Amino acid sequence: MSEHSAKPSSTVAATGRPLAVKAVIPAAGLATRFLPATKAVPKELLPVVDRPVLQYIVEEATQAGIGDVLLITGRGKTSMVDHFDRRPDLETRLEEKGDAERLAAVRRPSELAEIYTVRQPEQLGLGHAVGYAESHVGDQPFAVLLGDEFVKPSEPLLPAMLELQARTGGVVLAFFEVDPAETKRYGIASVEPAESELSDIGEVVKVTGMVEKPQPEDAPSNLAVLGRYVLPGTIFDAIRRTKPGSGGEIQLTDAMELLRTEGTPVHAIVYRGTRYDTGMPLGYLQTVVQIAAEREDLGTEFRSWLADFVKADAAGGSGT
């Protein structure tokens, strides 16, 4: 039986619409930016101190009350599933040693959520990947969490997104502000003020258009799509009707834009909290340093060493 770190007070919003209770994590990519490390180790399992990126993301889902997680996997990524399985041999050894702390840490992944998988045989875009979740999700709303970014647990995002989707019945996104020169890396939106009755949820905007990875001169704003979505079940039909777009791939942004033009409401929460982006080496390293510096068991000593290292480096020394 899974133990969830947070349970929703209800699975139905005040509007009578159901709250999403399933999450989909697309994780079939080749992660070429991290080669050769990702030749044998999935990017999603790269450690942030002592927990893999993927565990942080599943924990984010369970913190929001979601206990059913579908991993969209690809060739060579079975170890992602293994991480959330039990290891009786290792657990027995830790029990014999009396190492209760590490034993709890080893067992925790298997207690977070019910983990399911489906294989995406070819990587043909995020929309294509999400389409493989249809048989698991059905026609109910669900969350999509990209496998290379997560938010700080003390600054949650997903609970408000689930509530917003249940109230509106449409597509719900999360945005963060980027430097205008960076718009070509993200899905970018044009927005207008949201309905006043949604103001209690947070900084909510209504989306009037979306474009995938525009050049800075073509971008309608600097609001970029953070890797969190809460989608209605109608997205699957939209994906089937979406033609290849940016990069020759089936883009989820294009499928959501199709729904919007056909009358599905699209809203977003502008997130002002801490976002960790592990999708590129620099962001991954920054994430490791930030989280290590904040750890109660490591932070003080690590920050002291880091300060000495930076000081020595600035002075031309080795820092060691």
Beta strands, then each sheet from edge to edge (+ up, - down):
strand 1: 22-26
strand 2: 47-48
strand 3: 51-52
strand 4: 68-73
strand 5: 114-119
strand 6: 142-145
strand 7: 149-151
strand 8: 171-177
strand 9: 187-193
strand 10: 204-212
strand 11: 223-231
strand 12: 266-270
strand 13: 275-277
sheet 1: 5+ 4+ 1+ 6+ 11- 8+ 12+ 10- 9+
sheet 2: 2+ 3-
sheet 3: 7+ 13-
end
